[in-house]
């Protein structure tokens, strides 16, 4: 390994629920970074996943659990992330 070092951004993840089976109420993760503050909220429900960008009241992105699986499994494996989003392994 070379002497190069890369800064890893610090992110803070906050969960507002205790451990339980997800029922009628979404589990909400507030995602923040040191550089940008609050990035948004990740909301998990039995039906799928919603991403609410920072300061959003009406606009959000949603997908089913199957769509999330297909998206994540379509990404390069962890060992193959060189050049993707500035990530180097």
N, CA, C and O atoms as CSV, one atom per row, in Angstrom:
chain,resi,resn,atom,element,x,y,z
A,1,UNK,N,N,0.845,-1.178,0.000
A,1,UNK,CA,C,0.000,0.000,0.000
A,1,UNK,C,C,0.885,1.233,0.000
A,1,UNK,O,O,1.884,1.283,0.718
A,2,UNK,N,N,0.525,2.231,-0.801
A,2,UNK,CA,C,1.311,3.459,-0.877
A,2,UNK,C,C,1.070,4.316,0.354
A,2,UNK,O,O,0.222,3.995,1.187
A,3,UNK,N,N,1.824,5.417,0.469
A,3,UNK,CA,C,1.703,6.311,1.604
A,3,UNK,C,C,0.511,7.251,1.501
A,3,UNK,O,O,0.347,8.126,2.350
A,4,UNK,N,N,-0.319,7.089,0.485
A,4,UNK,CA,C,-1.486,7.961,0.325
A,4,UNK,C,C,-2.534,7.657,1.381
A,4,UNK,O,O,-2.792,6.497,1.705
A,5,UNK,N,N,-3.129,8.702,1.907
A,5,UNK,CA,C,-4.234,8.537,2.847
A,5,UNK,C,C,-5.401,9.371,2.346
A,5,UNK,O,O,-5.210,10.465,1.815
A,6,UNK,N,N,-6.589,8.859,2.514
A,6,UNK,CA,C,-7.786,9.548,2.060
A,6,UNK,C,C,-8.667,9.851,3.261
A,6,UNK,O,O,-8.871,9.003,4.130
A,7,UNK,N,N,-9.182,11.062,3.297
A,7,UNK,CA,C,-10.076,11.446,4.385
A,7,UNK,C,C,-11.411,10.747,4.193
A,7,UNK,O,O,-11.968,10.742,3.095
A,8,UNK,N,N,-11.911,10.169,5.242
A,8,UNK,CA,C,-13.214,9.528,5.218
A,8,UNK,C,C,-14.205,10.502,5.845
A,8,UNK,O,O,-14.042,10.882,7.004
A,9,UNK,N,N,-15.238,10.914,5.093
A,9,UNK,CA,C,-16.183,11.859,5.669
A,9,UNK,C,C,-16.895,11.247,6.866
A,9,UNK,O,O,-17.288,10.080,6.850
A,10,UNK,N,N,-17.049,12.052,7.888
A,10,UNK,CA,C,-17.754,11.582,9.084
A,10,UNK,C,C,-19.243,11.839,8.901
A,10,UNK,O,O,-19.657,12.952,8.579
A,11,UNK,N,N,-20.023,10.822,9.105
A,11,UNK,CA,C,-21.470,10.942,9.005
A,11,UNK,C,C,-22.086,10.545,10.334
A,11,UNK,O,O,-21.590,9.666,11.039
A,12,UNK,N,N,-23.151,11.201,10.647
A,12,UNK,CA,C,-23.877,10.877,11.873
A,12,UNK,C,C,-25.231,10.324,11.483
A,12,UNK,O,O,-25.957,10.927,10.692
A,13,UNK,N,N,-25.566,9.181,12.038
A,13,UNK,CA,C,-26.847,8.543,11.771
A,13,UNK,C,C,-27.608,8.508,13.088
A,13,UNK,O,O,-27.099,8.015,14.094
A,14,UNK,N,N,-28.811,9.026,13.078
A,14,UNK,CA,C,-29.627,9.054,14.286
A,14,UNK,C,C,-30.914,8.287,14.024
A,14,UNK,O,O,-31.571,8.504,13.006
A,15,UNK,N,N,-31.272,7.406,14.924
A,15,UNK,CA,C,-32.501,6.624,14.791
A,15,UNK,C,C,-33.460,7.049,15.888
A,15,UNK,O,O,-33.074,7.156,17.052
A,16,UNK,N,N,-34.700,7.288,15.519
A,16,UNK,CA,C,-35.654,7.778,16.498
A,16,UNK,C,C,-36.600,6.697,17.037
A,16,UNK,O,O,-37.636,7.017,17.621
A,17,UNK,N,N,-36.255,5.441,16.847
A,17,UNK,CA,C,-37.104,4.345,17.321
A,17,UNK,C,C,-36.272,3.334,18.099
A,17,UNK,O,O,-35.070,3.204,17.869
A,18,UNK,N,N,-36.908,2.623,19.013
A,18,UNK,CA,C,-36.233,1.540,19.698
A,18,UNK,C,C,-36.328,0.279,18.841
A,18,UNK,O,O,-37.074,0.249,17.862
A,19,UNK,N,N,-35.590,-0.742,19.197
A,19,UNK,CA,C,-35.614,-1.987,18.443
A,19,UNK,C,C,-37.004,-2.608,18.517
A,19,UNK,O,O,-37.557,-2.811,19.598
A,20,UNK,N,N,-37.553,-2.904,17.343
A,20,UNK,CA,C,-38.884,-3.496,17.270
A,20,UNK,C,C,-39.170,-3.935,15.845
A,20,UNK,O,O,-38.445,-3.571,14.919
A,21,UNK,N,N,-40.205,-4.703,15.673
A,21,UNK,CA,C,-40.662,-5.057,14.334
A,21,UNK,C,C,-41.370,-3.836,13.764
A,21,UNK,O,O,-42.190,-3.214,14.439
A,22,UNK,N,N,-41.051,-3.497,12.518
A,22,UNK,CA,C,-41.661,-2.323,11.904
A,22,UNK,C,C,-43.132,-2.605,11.679
A,22,UNK,O,O,-43.498,-3.576,11.017
A,23,UNK,N,N,-43.962,-1.757,12.228
A,23,UNK,CA,C,-45.414,-1.899,12.099
A,23,UNK,C,C,-45.972,-0.809,11.217
A,23,UNK,O,O,-45.545,-0.639,10.076
A,24,UNK,N,N,-46.931,-0.069,11.750
A,24,UNK,CA,C,-47.596,0.984,10.985
A,24,UNK,C,C,-46.788,2.278,10.945
A,24,UNK,O,O,-47.020,3.125,10.082
A,25,UNK,N,N,-45.847,2.436,11.863
A,25,UNK,CA,C,-45.042,3.649,11.932
A,25,UNK,C,C,-43.658,3.395,11.336
A,25,UNK,O,O,-43.006,2.407,11.674
A,26,UNK,N,N,-43.208,4.288,10.448
A,26,UNK,CA,C,-41.894,4.155,9.831
A,26,UNK,C,C,-40.780,4.276,10.868
A,26,UNK,O,O,-40.930,4.957,11.882
A,27,UNK,N,N,-39.667,3.610,10.600
A,27,UNK,CA,C,-38.439,3.821,11.358
A,27,UNK,C,C,-37.678,4.902,10.606
A,27,UNK,O,O,-37.468,4.790,9.399
A,28,UNK,N,N,-37.266,5.940,11.307
A,28,UNK,CA,C,-36.656,7.102,10.656
A,28,UNK,C,C,-35.206,7.245,11.102
A,28,UNK,O,O,-34.907,7.272,12.296
A,29,UNK,N,N,-34.306,7.338,10.114
A,29,UNK,CA,C,-32.902,7.616,10.364
A,29,UNK,C,C,-32.616,9.025,9.844
A,29,UNK,O,O,-32.854,9.311,8.671
A,30,UNK,N,N,-32.114,9.895,10.699
A,30,UNK,CA,C,-31.687,11.225,10.285
A,30,UNK,C,C,-30.206,11.116,9.947
A,30,UNK,O,O,-29.401,10.727,10.793
A,31,UNK,N,N,-29.843,11.461,8.705
A,31,UNK,CA,C,-28.471,11.304,8.229
A,31,UNK,C,C,-27.834,12.683,8.086
A,31,UNK,O,O,-28.364,13.558,7.401
A,32,UNK,N,N,-26.679,12.865,8.749
A,32,UNK,CA,C,-25.967,14.144,8.725
A,32,UNK,C,C,-24.501,13.907,8.430
A,32,UNK,O,O,-23.966,12.832,8.701
A,33,UNK,N,N,-23.853,14.923,7.871
A,33,UNK,CA,C,-22.409,14.852,7.660
A,33,UNK,C,C,-21.759,16.060,8.314
A,33,UNK,O,O,-22.402,17.090,8.517
A,34,UNK,N,N,-20.480,15.927,8.642
A,34,UNK,CA,C,-19.745,17.051,9.227
A,34,UNK,C,C,-19.718,18.237,8.266
A,34,UNK,O,O,-19.840,19.386,8.691
A,35,UNK,N,N,-19.561,17.963,6.990
A,35,UNK,CA,C,-19.381,19.027,6.004
A,35,UNK,C,C,-20.678,19.746,5.646
A,35,UNK,O,O,-20.677,20.962,5.456
A,36,UNK,N,N,-21.789,19.005,5.551
A,36,UNK,CA,C,-23.026,19.593,5.028
A,36,UNK,C,C,-24.163,19.674,6.034
A,36,UNK,O,O,-25.215,20.228,5.717
A,37,UNK,N,N,-23.985,19.148,7.219
A,37,UNK,CA,C,-25.100,19.109,8.175
A,37,UNK,C,C,-26.084,18.016,7.774
A,37,UNK,O,O,-25.683,16.967,7.270
A,38,UNK,N,N,-27.361,18.262,7.998
A,38,UNK,CA,C,-28.373,17.254,7.688
A,38,UNK,C,C,-28.450,17.016,6.184
A,38,UNK,O,O,-28.644,17.946,5.401
A,39,UNK,N,N,-28.294,15.747,5.798
A,39,UNK,CA,C,-28.412,15.362,4.397
A,39,UNK,C,C,-29.846,15.001,4.050
A,39,UNK,O,O,-30.319,15.281,2.948
A,40,UNK,N,N,-30.537,14.376,5.000
A,40,UNK,CA,C,-31.913,13.969,4.765
A,40,UNK,C,C,-32.341,12.928,5.767
A,40,UNK,O,O,-31.662,12.679,6.763
A,41,UNK,N,N,-33.495,12.314,5.485
A,41,UNK,CA,C,-34.041,11.265,6.345
A,41,UNK,C,C,-34.297,10.016,5.525
A,41,UNK,O,O,-34.879,10.077,4.442
A,42,UNK,N,N,-33.863,8.894,6.045
A,42,UNK,CA,C,-34.131,7.596,5.454
A,42,UNK,C,C,-35.251,6.965,6.271
A,42,UNK,O,O,-35.087,6.721,7.466
A,43,UNK,N,N,-36.380,6.702,5.638
A,43,UNK,CA,C,-37.543,6.153,6.338
A,43,UNK,C,C,-37.802,4.732,5.858
A,43,UNK,O,O,-38.006,4.489,4.669
A,44,UNK,N,N,-37.791,3.806,6.798
A,44,UNK,CA,C,-38.007,2.395,6.486
A,44,UNK,C,C,-39.408,2.001,6.919
A,44,UNK,O,O,-39.843,2.318,8.026
A,45,UNK,N,N,-40.107,1.307,6.035
A,45,UNK,CA,C,-41.440,0.809,6.357
A,45,UNK,C,C,-41.559,-0.621,5.856
A,45,UNK,O,O,-40.655,-1.134,5.198
A,46,UNK,N,N,-42.659,-1.248,6.164
A,46,UNK,CA,C,-42.858,-2.616,5.674
A,46,UNK,C,C,-42.942,-2.637,4.158
A,46,UNK,O,O,-42.597,-3.643,3.538
A,47,UNK,N,N,-43.393,-1.545,3.547
A,47,UNK,CA,C,-43.545,-1.503,2.092
A,47,UNK,C,C,-42.296,-1.151,1.326
A,47,UNK,O,O,-42.195,-1.457,0.138
A,48,UNK,N,N,-41.328,-0.506,1.985
A,48,UNK,CA,C,-40.122,-0.123,1.271
A,48,UNK,C,C,-39.339,0.954,1.992
A,48,UNK,O,O,-39.388,1.084,3.215
A,49,UNK,N,N,-38.610,1.729,1.188
A,49,UNK,CA,C,-37.685,2.727,1.708
A,49,UNK,C,C,-37.999,4.068,1.053
A,49,UNK,O,O,-38.200,4.138,-0.159
A,50,UNK,N,N,-38.040,5.133,1.857
A,50,UNK,CA,C,-38.223,6.493,1.350
A,50,UNK,C,C,-37.014,7.321,1.747
A,50,UNK,O,O,-36.507,7.187,2.861
A,51,UNK,N,N,-36.546,8.179,0.841
A,51,UNK,CA,C,-35.485,9.136,1.155
A,51,UNK,C,C,-36.076,10.539,1.029
A,51,UNK,O,O,-36.548,10.937,-0.036
A,52,UNK,N,N,-36.040,11.279,2.138
A,52,UNK,CA,C,-36.512,12.661,2.168
A,52,UNK,C,C,-35.294,13.568,2.230
A,52,UNK,O,O,-34.618,13.603,3.258
A,53,UNK,N,N,-34.987,14.314,1.148
A,53,UNK,CA,C,-33.845,15.223,1.184
A,53,UNK,C,C,-34.030,16.304,2.252
A,53,UNK,O,O,-35.149,16.576,2.688
A,54,UNK,N,N,-32.936,16.904,2.659
A,54,UNK,CA,C,-32.939,17.981,3.656
A,54,UNK,C,C,-33.988,19.039,3.294
A,54,UNK,O,O,-34.113,19.423,2.131
A,55,UNK,N,N,-34.721,19.494,4.276
A,55,UNK,CA,C,-35.720,20.571,4.158
A,55,UNK,C,C,-36.842,20.262,3.176
A,55,UNK,O,O,-37.493,21.187,2.691
A,56,UNK,N,N,-37.084,19.010,2.874
A,56,UNK,CA,C,-38.132,18.651,1.929
A,56,UNK,C,C,-39.450,18.413,2.664
A,56,UNK,O,O,-39.495,17.699,3.666
A,57,UNK,N,N,-40.501,19.010,2.160
A,57,UNK,CA,C,-41.834,18.802,2.743
A,57,UNK,C,C,-42.680,17.866,1.882
A,57,UNK,O,O,-43.491,17.098,2.399
A,58,UNK,N,N,-42.487,17.937,0.570
A,58,UNK,CA,C,-43.326,17.160,-0.339
A,58,UNK,C,C,-42.553,16.240,-1.274
A,58,UNK,O,O,-43.088,15.230,-1.731
A,59,UNK,N,N,-41.308,16.577,-1.560
A,59,UNK,CA,C,-40.558,15.811,-2.550
A,59,UNK,C,C,-39.711,14.749,-1.859
A,59,UNK,O,O,-38.885,15.064,-1.002
A,60,UNK,N,N,-39.919,13.512,-2.230
A,60,UNK,CA,C,-39.109,12.434,-1.700
A,60,UNK,C,C,-38.988,11.338,-2.750
A,60,UNK,O,O,-39.703,11.326,-3.752
A,61,UNK,N,N,-38.070,10.426,-2.494
A,61,UNK,CA,C,-37.823,9.313,-3.407
A,61,UNK,C,C,-38.216,8.046,-2.672
A,61,UNK,O,O,-37.880,7.876,-1.500
A,62,UNK,N,N,-38.918,7.167,-3.344
A,62,UNK,CA,C,-39.299,5.928,-2.684
A,62,UNK,C,C,-39.047,4.739,-3.594
A,62,UNK,O,O,-39.072,4.847,-4.820
A,63,UNK,N,N,-38.803,3.594,-2.953
A,63,UNK,CA,C,-38.654,2.360,-3.694
A,63,UNK,C,C,-39.084,1.202,-2.801
A,63,UNK,O,O,-39.066,1.288,-1.573
A,64,UNK,N,N,-39.463,0.135,-3.452
A,64,UNK,CA,C,-39.834,-1.077,-2.712
A,64,UNK,C,C,-38.551,-1.768,-2.245
A,64,UNK,O,O,-37.457,-1.428,-2.694
A,65,UNK,N,N,-38.694,-2.721,-1.359
A,65,UNK,CA,C,-37.530,-3.490,-0.904
A,65,UNK,C,C,-36.897,-4.237,-2.071
A,65,UNK,O,O,-35.677,-4.389,-2.123
A,66,UNK,N,N,-37.717,-4.703,-3.005
A,66,UNK,CA,C,-37.184,-5.412,-4.175
A,66,UNK,C,C,-36.399,-4.466,-5.081
A,66,UNK,O,O,-35.352,-4.840,-5.610
A,67,UNK,N,N,-36.900,-3.239,-5.261
A,67,UNK,CA,C,-36.185,-2.253,-6.071
A,67,UNK,C,C,-34.858,-1.873,-5.412
A,67,UNK,O,O,-33.846,-1.712,-6.094
A,68,UNK,N,N,-34.864,-1.731,-4.089
A,68,UNK,CA,C,-33.628,-1.422,-3.371
A,68,UNK,C,C,-32.612,-2.546,-3.529
A,68,UNK,O,O,-31.432,-2.298,-3.779
A,69,UNK,N,N,-33.078,-3.784,-3.381
A,69,UNK,CA,C,-32.190,-4.940,-3.572
A,69,UNK,C,C,-31.577,-4.934,-4.965
A,69,UNK,O,O,-30.367,-5.097,-5.121
A,70,UNK,N,N,-32.425,-4.744,-5.982
A,70,UNK,CA,C,-31.938,-4.760,-7.364
A,70,UNK,C,C,-30.920,-3.650,-7.599
A,70,UNK,O,O,-29.915,-3.862,-8.276
A,71,UNK,N,N,-31.175,-2.469,-7.045
A,71,UNK,CA,C,-30.247,-1.355,-7.193
A,71,UNK,C,C,-28.917,-1.664,-6.523
A,71,UNK,O,O,-27.862,-1.513,-7.139
A,72,UNK,N,N,-28.956,-2.092,-5.272
A,72,UNK,CA,C,-27.724,-2.343,-4.527
A,72,UNK,C,C,-26.934,-3.507,-5.102
A,72,UNK,O,O,-25.706,-3.454,-5.151
A,73,UNK,N,N,-27.616,-4.550,-5.534
A,73,UNK,CA,C,-26.910,-5.692,-6.117
A,73,UNK,C,C,-26.349,-5.370,-7.497
A,73,UNK,O,O,-25.485,-6.093,-7.993
A,74,UNK,N,N,-26.829,-4.292,-8.128
A,74,UNK,CA,C,-26.299,-3.869,-9.423
A,74,UNK,C,C,-25.051,-3.011,-9.312
A,74,UNK,O,O,-24.390,-2.743,-10.316
A,75,UNK,N,N,-24.717,-2.572,-8.087
A,75,UNK,CA,C,-23.509,-1.780,-7.870
A,75,UNK,C,C,-22.282,-2.682,-7.910
A,75,UNK,O,O,-22.385,-3.886,-7.679
A,76,UNK,N,N,-21.116,-2.099,-8.203
A,76,UNK,CA,C,-19.897,-2.911,-8.153
A,76,UNK,C,C,-19.685,-3.460,-6.743
A,76,UNK,O,O,-20.110,-2.850,-5.762
A,77,UNK,N,N,-19.028,-4.609,-6.651
A,77,UNK,CA,C,-18.736,-5.164,-5.332
A,77,UNK,C,C,-17.793,-4.234,-4.597
A,77,UNK,O,O,-17.153,-3.387,-5.220
A,78,UNK,N,N,-17.694,-4.373,-3.311
A,78,UNK,CA,C,-16.892,-3.473,-2.494
A,78,UNK,C,C,-15.452,-3.398,-2.977
A,78,UNK,O,O,-14.837,-2.332,-2.925
A,79,UNK,N,N,-14.916,-4.493,-3.436
A,79,UNK,CA,C,-13.540,-4.507,-3.911
A,79,UNK,C,C,-13.360,-3.805,-5.241
A,79,UNK,O,O,-12.228,-3.561,-5.657
A,80,UNK,N,N,-14.462,-3.470,-5.926
A,80,UNK,CA,C,-14.353,-2.863,-7.240
A,80,UNK,C,C,-14.834,-1.432,-7.308
A,80,UNK,O,O,-15.345,-1.011,-8.346
A,81,UNK,N,N,-14.688,-0.668,-6.235
A,81,UNK,CA,C,-15.205,0.690,-6.210
A,81,UNK,C,C,-14.214,1.746,-6.685
A,81,UNK,O,O,-14.529,2.934,-6.615
A,82,UNK,N,N,-13.039,1.368,-7.161
A,82,UNK,CA,C,-12.065,2.345,-7.611
A,82,UNK,C,C,-12.702,3.227,-8.687
A,82,UNK,O,O,-13.284,2.734,-9.654
A,83,UNK,N,N,-12.578,4.531,-8.497
A,83,UNK,CA,C,-13.073,5.465,-9.481
A,83,UNK,C,C,-14.555,5.765,-9.380
A,83,UNK,O,O,-15.043,6.617,-10.122
A,84,UNK,N,N,-15.296,5.108,-8.498
A,84,UNK,CA,C,-16.717,5.358,-8.345
A,84,UNK,C,C,-16.917,6.366,-7.221
A,84,UNK,O,O,-16.617,6.067,-6.066
A,85,UNK,N,N,-17.414,7.540,-7.537
A,85,UNK,CA,C,-17.674,8.550,-6.517
A,85,UNK,C,C,-16.461,8.963,-5.727
A,85,UNK,O,O,-16.587,9.383,-4.577
A,86,UNK,N,N,-15.282,8.853,-6.317
A,86,UNK,CA,C,-14.073,9.257,-5.622
A,86,UNK,C,C,-13.606,8.267,-4.553
A,86,UNK,O,O,-12.720,8.580,-3.757
A,87,UNK,N,N,-14.202,7.078,-4.539
A,87,UNK,CA,C,-13.842,6.082,-3.532
A,87,UNK,C,C,-12.643,5.286,-4.017
A,87,UNK,O,O,-12.596,4.841,-5.164
A,88,UNK,N,N,-11.694,5.117,-3.142
A,88,UNK,CA,C,-10.510,4.286,-3.466
A,88,UNK,C,C,-10.345,3.262,-2.370
A,88,UNK,O,O,-10.491,3.572,-1.188
A,89,UNK,N,N,-10.041,2.044,-2.765
A,89,UNK,CA,C,-9.846,0.986,-1.770
A,89,UNK,C,C,-8.389,0.641,-1.652
A,89,UNK,O,O,-8.023,-0.231,-0.864
